[in-house]
């Protein structure tokens, strides 16, 4: 990291992933071209989960190369009078795998629902029943995570 004065610890980086509305996952496609797309991540310990369709370019990329990088931002504030932006950001690198264990799928779906639809948890069981077989849960085993912050003083 170039700006060591803005570097934060691992707990900070994990909080960014907990607080972000979305993150962007970067991958390599089957033609060795870069590809990135927003995802709705949840972090649990040293794992990031997200859901996706059971077919598509994202899955093709993961099957091609399961080594990925994810960037998240949980806070921004433009300061045009100072020609800067306040922010809290994090980058994680990891190895992807499609989750096949039913208990882990349910666990990840519950985490995702608690983050993105907490007010609708009463419909969780019905939604899971409607969704199983129509989505995959992808697990990213994190091997590197860094955080960075710029808050103007």
Secondary structure as UniProt FT lines:
FT   HELIX           4..6
FT   STRAND          7..8
FT   HELIX           10..19
FT   STRAND          23..28
FT   TURN            30..31
FT   STRAND          34..39
FT   STRAND          42..44
FT   TURN            45..46
FT   STRAND          47..53
FT   HELIX           57..64
FT   STRAND          67..79
FT   HELIX           80..82
FT   STRAND          84..98
FT   HELIX           102..116
FT   HELIX           118..123
FT   HELIX           124..131
FT   TURN            133..134
FT   STRAND          135..150
//
